[in-house]
């Protein structure tokens, strides 16, 4: 599936409550629809085929988390992942799109490289996500996303 960087989403509002993960309200300009997701800073956005891939961080480099969301063209959540480690600094850097459509970046350390793949068809991938990658979707759910550190 072709992957291209887009600029269709923008931040409408951030929602912060004590002792809770911040949330952000995003709007897709073309669809005129809104979605609320964990995080605070819209870092990157892509169109993959007809679907959307959104990368959001909390905006706290001293204990950062990266949230990856994969939405259908009608903004239904298809899959999501979180990259975080308690008390660990992080910053999304060196984001690049490979020739194969994978998204590569560094997060905890500038010398590391993470590879985010979006499958053309969902797959069962039991125990695919290893710490510090977390999935909030059930183990028995088919995954569209894979985040690994080669």
FITORLUM-961702 format. One line per 8 residues: number of its first residue (from 1); for each residue x, y, z of C-alpha. Coordinates in Angstrom, 2 decimals, always signed. Last residue first. Layout:
BEGIN
NUM	X Y Z ~ ...;
***
This chain:
BEGIN
150	+15.91 -4.46 +14.51 ~ +13.75 -2.43 +16.92 ~ +10.17 -3.41 +16.23 ~ +6.74 -1.85 +15.86 ~ +4.11 -3.89 +14.02 ~ +0.70 -2.55 +13.07 ~ -2.40 -4.05 +11.42 ~ -2.91 -6.54 +14.19;
142	-5.64 -9.16 +14.45 ~ -7.25 -9.19 +17.89 ~ -6.84 -12.20 +20.16 ~ -4.32 -10.43 +22.40 ~ -6.89 -7.68 +23.02 ~ -6.15 -4.08 +21.98 ~ -4.22 -1.74 +24.22 ~ -0.92 -2.73 +22.63;
134	+2.38 -2.00 +24.31 ~ +5.90 -1.59 +22.96 ~ +8.54 -1.18 +25.72 ~ +8.43 -4.19 +26.11 ~ +7.72 -6.74 +23.37 ~ +4.79 -6.54 +21.00 ~ +4.45 -9.66 +18.86 ~ +3.23 -11.79 +21.76;
126	+0.64 -13.38 +19.48 ~ +0.72 -11.90 +15.98 ~ -2.59 -12.59 +14.30 ~ -2.47 -10.66 +11.09 ~ -4.37 -7.75 +9.53 ~ -4.03 -7.30 +5.76 ~ -1.84 -4.71 +3.98 ~ +0.36 -4.64 +7.07;
118	+1.57 -1.34 +8.51 ~ +5.18 -1.50 +9.61 ~ +6.87 +0.76 +12.16 ~ +10.64 +0.32 +12.35 ~ +12.56 +1.65 +15.35 ~ +16.17 +2.77 +15.11 ~ +18.59 +3.39 +17.93 ~ +21.50 +5.82 +17.84;
110	+19.46 +8.90 +18.83 ~ +18.27 +7.16 +21.99 ~ +14.78 +6.78 +23.43 ~ +12.89 +7.57 +20.21 ~ +14.55 +6.99 +16.86 ~ +12.55 +6.73 +13.66 ~ +11.65 +4.54 +10.70 ~ +8.30 +4.42 +8.94;
102	+7.81 +1.52 +6.55 ~ +6.53 +2.32 +3.04 ~ +8.90 -0.04 +1.18 ~ +11.05 +2.88 -0.02 ~ +11.47 +3.94 +3.61 ~ +9.72 +6.92 +5.22 ~ +11.83 +8.81 +7.71 ~ +11.44 +10.16 +11.24;
94	+14.87 +11.11 +12.63 ~ +13.51 +12.05 +16.05 ~ +10.63 +11.34 +18.44 ~ +11.90 +12.26 +21.88 ~ +12.22 +10.06 +24.92 ~ +13.37 +10.11 +28.49 ~ +12.58 +7.09 +30.56 ~ +10.88 +7.15 +33.98;
86	+8.43 +4.41 +32.91 ~ +9.08 +3.07 +29.43 ~ +7.00 +4.06 +26.43 ~ +6.00 +3.04 +22.91 ~ +2.22 +2.71 +22.58 ~ +0.38 +0.89 +19.82 ~ -2.98 +1.25 +18.06 ~ -5.20 -0.64 +15.63;
78	-8.31 -0.19 +13.45 ~ -9.80 +2.92 +15.05 ~ -12.75 +4.16 +12.96 ~ -11.86 +7.48 +11.31 ~ -14.08 +7.01 +8.18 ~ -10.96 +6.37 +6.05 ~ -9.94 +3.76 +8.60 ~ -7.66 +4.72 +11.47;
70	-4.23 +3.47 +12.58 ~ -2.99 +5.09 +15.77 ~ +0.56 +5.23 +17.13 ~ +1.13 +6.71 +20.58 ~ +4.64 +7.73 +21.64 ~ +5.31 +8.16 +25.35 ~ +7.74 +10.52 +27.05 ~ +9.01 +10.69 +30.60;
62	+11.56 +13.54 +30.65 ~ +10.74 +14.61 +27.07 ~ +7.16 +15.53 +28.05 ~ +5.13 +16.41 +24.94 ~ +2.73 +13.50 +25.35 ~ +3.46 +12.17 +21.87 ~ +1.22 +11.54 +18.83 ~ +1.83 +9.58 +15.62;
54	-1.18 +9.21 +13.26 ~ -1.64 +6.65 +10.47 ~ -4.65 +7.15 +8.20 ~ -6.47 +4.84 +5.79 ~ -7.30 +4.98 +2.05 ~ -3.94 +3.57 +0.94 ~ -1.70 +4.56 +3.81 ~ -2.19 +8.26 +4.47;
46	+0.32 +9.60 +6.93 ~ +0.49 +11.86 +9.95 ~ +3.37 +13.00 +12.15 ~ +4.05 +14.59 +15.55 ~ +0.64 +15.68 +16.83 ~ +1.48 +16.74 +20.39 ~ -0.77 +15.96 +23.37 ~ -1.19 +12.25 +23.77;
38	-4.07 +9.82 +24.09 ~ -6.68 +10.16 +21.35 ~ -9.88 +12.11 +20.62 ~ -11.21 +12.10 +17.06 ~ -12.95 +14.82 +15.03 ~ -14.58 +14.83 +11.62 ~ -14.62 +17.51 +8.89 ~ -13.55 +14.83 +6.39;
30	-11.07 +17.12 +4.61 ~ -9.91 +19.04 +7.67 ~ -9.45 +15.96 +9.85 ~ -9.85 +17.20 +13.40 ~ -7.82 +16.15 +16.41 ~ -8.79 +16.34 +20.08 ~ -5.81 +15.58 +22.30 ~ -5.57 +13.58 +25.48;
22	-3.18 +13.85 +28.42 ~ -2.61 +10.67 +30.41 ~ -4.26 +11.00 +33.79 ~ -2.92 +11.89 +37.25 ~ -4.40 +15.42 +37.13 ~ -6.52 +16.10 +34.04 ~ -5.33 +17.47 +30.71 ~ -7.42 +17.74 +27.57;
14	-5.76 +19.31 +24.53 ~ -7.85 +21.07 +21.89 ~ -8.42 +21.38 +18.14 ~ -5.13 +19.91 +16.93 ~ -4.81 +19.49 +13.16 ~ -5.23 +16.60 +10.77 ~ -5.03 +16.74 +6.96 ~ -1.31 +17.46 +6.55;
6	-0.16 +14.30 +4.79 ~ +2.91 +12.09 +4.48 ~ +2.50 +9.36 +1.93 ~ +2.33 +5.58 +2.12 ~ +1.39 +3.41 -0.87 ~ +0.00 +0.00 +0.00;
***
